């Protein structure tokens, strides 16, 4: 085997290893993008649900008050003065 043959084999093995590594990286990136897409869709659907308040407003409440109350509830805050949150 000549030096040229050995060099060609080494280069081929290196290229194959690099291709495998890139394949693994692309698979990982694809899974991360899929997870991100799922998260974005969850957020979009939550916002659509929050916007449904506009269609069924609470009596004597402004739209902004309803939105901020719902946003606080989504974040886990205790909203005082609301029947469902006072524990009464």
Secondary structure, DSSP 8 states (H G I E B T S, - for coil): --HHHHHHHHHHHHHHHHHHHHHHHHHHHHHHHHHHHHHHHHHHHHHHHHHHHHHS--TT--HHHHHHHHHHHHTT---TT-TTTS--
